Amino acid sequence: MHAKSSAPRSSRRTAIVLWSIQGLLALVFGFAGSMKLVMPIDMLVAQMPVPLPGAFVQFIGCCEVLGALGLRLPGLVRIQPRLTPLAAACLVIIMTGATVITLIGGLGAAALVPLVLGLLAACVAYGRWQVAPQLRSAQRSVLQPAS
């Protein structure tokens, strides 16, 4: 009986950890993406370790903002929760590119930031896809008895 009671507690703990990571990533990507969208292009390109076209950097900013929304909104409104691991996986791709660009620019220590963010996004993608998927509200009401 003890094993039965620990399973819901560990799945609840996993869900809390995933929500916390999702919240942190949503804040980081929302801020970074919005800064890429509101800063003047010449200032934005000047901050890049490797010269990139301004429109491409703004496109990445747009993707980061959408990724931030995708990390939180599907779980909050319980509509299309499968979009959360998809958003996280797309952010992994963006952070892989950011890590490579930072390394090419010769900023080895600075490459740790996008590397860690990418690893956290990978944890969310895997966690929400395999370990603790979010359920739609209709599925939740059928699977869980009313309290």
NORGI-V903776 format. One record per run of one state. SS is the DSSP state (A for helix, B for strand, O for the rest). FROM is the first residue (numbers start at 1). LEN is the number of residues. If there is no record, write none. Layout:
# NORGI-V903776
SS:FROM:LEN / SS:FROM:LEN
This chain:
# NORGI-V903776
O:1:1 / A:2:37 / O:39:2 / A:41:6 / O:47:7 / A:54:24 / O:78:4 / A:82:23 / O:105:6 / A:111:21 / O:132:5 / A:137:7 / O:144:4
